[in-house]
Amino acid sequence: MVNQWLAANHTQIRMLLKMIRKFNDLQLRHVGAMATSPRIRDLALAITTNRTLAIAAGSLVVGLVVLGLKFLAWYVTGSIALYSDALESIVNVVTAVVALIAVRLAQRPADAALQYGYHKAEYFSAVIVGVMIIVAAILILREAFFGFLSPALPESPTQGLIISAVATAINLVWARVLIRQGHKARSPALEADGKHLMTDVVSTVGVLIGLGLVILTGWALLDPILAALVALNILWSGWGVIRDSVGGLMDVAVPHETGKTIREVISSNADGAIEAHDIRTRQAGKLTFIDFHLVVPGVMTVEAAHTICDAIEAKLRDVVEDAQITIHVEPDQKAKHSGIVVL
């Protein structure tokens, strides 16, 4: 009897199942729309911004604590190598101040004066950090030179080593936080600060090992030699920070793999278009700018072309975080036959 009823109402059951599937699809789309709504995105951006500012402020506090510890280590030992390490910590504090200002400025929305926003402020801060690092290296080399002229063994070296080791442990933990969070928030200022702190950790470890050898061997000349090596290491770090920042100021393109992904997304999500050419990218802080020309059939309506552009932009924003996209639509006679052929 049940089988007879199912056979008699087969068509109606199929229609009911279709309606249920459509209803579920609508619900999923609604949930997806809520997840990507402007309000949700603005809330996520505000949370990220506040976290970035908190980390930048934390760098200043950590820098001051470590600075005090390292100068205390130098004070109890009189070691030129530890003095050079303390000088670098002054740079860390200045770096933290500059990074805090730059991160705060970079979060400001675009206005009439800077219509593309303040995102490059972080690159300027990174350049300042690089210059400060180089200045610190020069000061350290100066102290090392005088140490060569009149070498002397450190006083109370064990106490100084312990104090400096504690400061280094604090720097190591905070450097890892800065690099991880800076990469996550796409903040050049925080990443530059973290990389500089990590360099400081490496150089301090070298100083501690060297001072241990000074204690064991009694060779006083090793102290200024260590200071000079620290200075050279800092110089290399400063050059790296400046080089990376200049790349951002010069509108460097996205990495090769990201560029390849962008081209693949355009190719596979431009149904109805003919080709895309003159694809360009640049990075400014956490933003990635993408612009290109999209060739469509000359008879296509503006609305249809706009729909294609919306589809491409939506997919690009899924794979490229904080993407700012500009698409210039052209008729088929503008095709160059040298860009991306739409699949």
C-alpha positions in Angstrom: 0.0 0.0 0.0 2.9 2.3 0.8 4.5 1.5 -2.5 1.3 2.3 -4.3 1.1 5.7 -2.5 4.7 6.5 -3.4 4.2 5.6 -7.0 1.0 7.7 -7.2 2.7 10.8 -5.7 6.2 10.4 -7.1 6.0 13.7 -9.0 4.8 15.7 -6.0 7.5 14.2 -3.8 10.2 15.2 -6.3 8.9 18.8 -6.4 8.8 18.9 -2.6 12.4 17.7 -2.4 13.5 20.4 -4.9 11.8 23.1 -2.9 13.6 21.9 0.3 17.0 22.0 -1.5 16.3 25.5 -2.8 15.3 26.6 0.7 18.6 25.2 2.2 20.6 26.9 -0.5 19.0 30.2 0.3 19.8 29.7 4.0 23.4 29.0 3.2 23.7 32.0 1.0 22.1 34.1 3.7 24.6 32.8 6.3 27.5 33.4 3.9 26.3 37.0 3.2 26.1 37.6 6.9 29.6 36.4 7.4 31.0 38.7 4.7 28.6 41.6 5.4 30.3 45.1 5.7 29.3 45.2 9.3 31.1 42.0 10.2 34.1 43.0 8.1 34.3 46.4 9.9 34.1 44.6 13.3 36.9 42.3 12.3 39.0 45.2 11.1 38.4 47.1 14.3 39.5 44.1 16.4 42.7 43.7 14.3 43.5 47.4 14.5 43.1 47.5 18.3 45.3 44.4 18.7 48.0 45.9 16.4 48.0 49.1 18.4 48.1 47.1 21.7 51.1 45.2 20.5 52.9 48.3 19.3 52.3 49.9 22.8 53.5 46.7 24.4 56.8 47.0 22.5 57.5 50.3 24.1 57.0 48.8 27.6 59.1 45.8 26.9 61.8 48.0 25.3 62.0 50.2 28.4 62.2 47.2 30.8 65.0 45.5 28.7 66.8 48.8 28.3 67.0 49.2 32.1 68.2 45.6 32.6 70.9 45.9 29.9 72.3 49.2 31.3 72.3 47.6 34.7 74.3 44.7 33.3 76.8 47.2 31.8 76.9 49.2 35.1 77.9 46.3 37.2 80.6 45.0 34.8 81.9 48.0 32.8 82.0 45.7 29.8 82.2 47.5 26.4 80.4 44.6 24.8 77.5 44.9 27.2 77.5 48.6 26.8 77.1 48.1 23.0 74.2 45.8 23.7 72.6 48.5 25.9 73.0 51.1 23.2 71.2 48.8 20.8 68.3 48.7 23.3 68.0 52.5 23.1 67.3 51.9 19.4 64.7 49.3 20.4 62.9 51.9 22.4 63.0 54.5 19.7 61.9 51.9 17.2 58.9 51.0 19.4 57.9 54.7 19.6 58.2 55.1 15.9 56.3 51.9 15.2 53.4 52.9 17.6 53.1 56.3 15.8 53.2 54.7 12.4 50.7 51.9 13.2 48.3 54.5 14.6 48.7 56.8 11.6 48.4 53.9 9.1 45.0 53.0 10.6 43.5 56.5 9.7 41.0 56.3 6.9 41.6 58.0 3.6 40.7 61.7 3.4 40.7 64.5 0.9 44.4 65.0 1.2 45.5 61.4 1.1 42.7 59.7 -0.9 44.5 56.3 -1.1 45.0 56.2 2.7 47.9 56.4 5.1 49.1 52.8 4.7 52.6 53.7 3.6 53.3 55.5 6.9 54.6 52.1 8.2 57.2 51.9 5.5 58.5 55.4 6.5 58.7 54.2 10.1 60.7 51.1 9.0 63.2 53.3 7.2 63.6 55.4 10.3 64.2 52.2 12.3 66.9 51.2 9.8 68.7 54.5 10.1 68.6 54.4 13.9 70.1 50.9 13.8 73.0 52.1 11.7 73.5 55.1 14.1 73.7 52.7 17.0 76.2 50.5 15.1 78.4 53.6 14.6 78.3 54.5 18.3 79.2 50.9 19.2 82.2 50.9 16.8 83.4 54.1 18.4 83.3 52.5 21.9 85.0 49.4 20.5 87.8 51.5 19.1 88.5 53.0 22.5 88.4 49.5 24.0 91.1 48.4 21.6 93.3 51.3 22.7 92.9 50.5 26.5 91.5 47.0 27.0 90.3 46.0 30.5 88.6 43.0 32.1 84.9 43.3 33.1 84.0 43.7 36.8 81.5 41.3 38.4 81.0 39.5 35.1 78.7 36.7 36.5 76.1 39.2 37.7 76.2 41.1 34.4 75.8 37.8 32.4 72.7 36.8 34.5 71.0 40.2 34.1 71.7 40.3 30.4 70.4 36.7 29.9 67.1 37.7 31.6 66.8 40.7 29.3 67.6 38.5 26.3 64.9 36.0 27.2 62.3 38.8 27.4 63.4 40.1 24.0 63.2 36.6 22.4 59.6 36.0 23.5 58.5 39.5 22.4 60.3 39.3 19.1 58.4 36.1 18.2 55.2 37.8 19.2 55.9 40.8 17.0 56.9 38.8 13.9 53.9 36.5 14.2 51.4 39.3 14.8 53.0 41.6 12.3 52.8 39.0 9.6 49.2 38.2 10.6 48.2 41.9 10.6 50.3 42.6 7.5 52.1 45.4 9.4 55.6 46.3 8.1 56.3 48.4 11.2 55.7 45.5 13.6 57.5 43.0 11.5 60.5 45.3 11.2 60.5 45.8 15.0 60.3 42.0 15.5 63.1 41.3 13.1 65.3 43.9 14.7 64.6 42.4 18.2 65.5 39.0 16.9 68.8 40.3 15.6 69.4 41.9 19.0 68.8 38.5 20.6 71.3 36.8 18.3 73.9 39.5 19.0 73.4 39.4 22.7 73.8 35.6 22.8 77.1 36.1 21.0 78.1 38.7 23.5 77.3 36.4 26.5 79.3 33.6 25.0 82.2 35.9 24.3 82.1 37.3 27.9 82.2 33.8 29.2 85.4 33.2 27.2 86.8 36.5 28.6 86.2 35.2 32.1 87.8 31.8 31.3 90.8 33.1 29.3 91.4 36.5 30.9 91.9 38.0 27.5 90.6 41.6 27.9 91.0 42.4 24.2 88.1 40.0 23.4 85.6 42.4 24.9 86.0 45.2 22.3 86.3 42.6 19.6 82.8 41.3 20.6 81.5 44.9 20.6 82.8 45.4 17.0 81.2 42.2 15.9 77.9 43.3 17.4 78.1 46.5 15.5 78.7 44.8 12.2 75.7 42.5 12.8 73.5 45.5 13.6 74.7 47.3 10.4 73.6 44.3 8.4 70.2 44.2 10.1 69.7 47.9 9.5 70.5 47.5 5.8 67.9 44.7 5.6 65.2 46.8 7.2 65.8 49.8 4.9 66.0 47.6 1.8 62.6 46.0 2.5 61.0 49.3 3.4 62.2 51.0 0.2 60.6 48.2 -1.8 57.3 49.1 -0.2 57.7 52.8 -0.9 58.5 52.0 -4.5 55.2 50.1 -5.0 56.8 46.6 -5.2 54.6 44.0 -6.9 53.1 41.1 -5.0 55.2 37.9 -4.7 55.4 35.6 -7.7 53.1 33.0 -6.3 50.5 35.6 -5.3 50.6 37.1 -8.8 50.1 33.6 -10.3 47.1 33.0 -8.1 45.6 36.4 -9.1 46.0 35.5 -12.8 44.4 32.1 -12.3 41.4 33.6 -10.4 40.8 36.2 -13.2 41.1 33.5 -15.9 38.6 31.1 -14.3 36.0 33.6 -13.0 35.5 35.9 -16.0 32.9 33.9 -17.9 31.6 36.0 -20.8 34.7 38.1 -21.2 37.4 37.6 -23.9 40.7 38.4 -22.2 42.4 40.4 -19.4 45.6 42.3 -20.0 47.9 45.0 -18.4 47.6 43.3 -15.0 49.4 45.3 -12.3 49.8 44.9 -8.6 51.4 46.9 -5.8 51.5 46.7 -2.0 51.0 49.5 0.5 51.1 48.3 4.1 48.5 45.7 4.5 46.7 46.6 1.3 47.2 45.0 -2.0 46.2 47.0 -5.1 45.2 45.1 -8.2 44.2 46.7 -11.5 43.8 45.3 -15.1 41.8 45.8 -18.3 39.0 43.3 -19.1 38.0 42.9 -22.7 34.3 42.0 -23.3 32.3 41.6 -26.5 31.3 45.0 -27.9 27.6 44.2 -27.9 27.6 43.3 -24.2 25.5 45.5 -21.9 27.1 47.6 -19.2 25.1 45.6 -16.6 26.4 42.3 -17.9 30.0 43.6 -17.9 29.5 44.9 -14.4 28.3 41.5 -13.2 31.4 39.8 -14.6 33.6 42.4 -12.7 31.7 41.8 -9.5 32.3 38.0 -9.8 36.0 38.5 -10.4 36.4 41.0 -7.5 34.5 38.7 -5.1 36.9 35.8 -5.9 40.0 37.9 -5.7 39.0 39.2 -2.3 38.7 35.6 -1.2 42.3 34.8 -2.0 44.0 38.2 -1.5 43.4 39.8 1.9 42.6 43.5 1.9 42.6 43.7 -1.9 41.7 47.0 -3.6 40.6 46.2 -7.1 40.2 48.4 -10.2 38.9 46.9 -13.5 38.8 48.9 -16.7 36.3 47.3 -19.2 37.1 47.5 -22.9 35.3 46.4 -26.1 36.6 43.5 -28.2 38.5 45.7 -30.7 40.8 46.7 -27.8 42.0 43.1 -27.3 45.8 42.7 -27.3 45.9 38.9 -27.6 48.8 38.9 -25.1 47.1 38.8 -21.7 45.0 36.2 -20.0 42.6 34.3 -22.3 39.5 33.7 -20.3 38.6 30.1 -19.8 
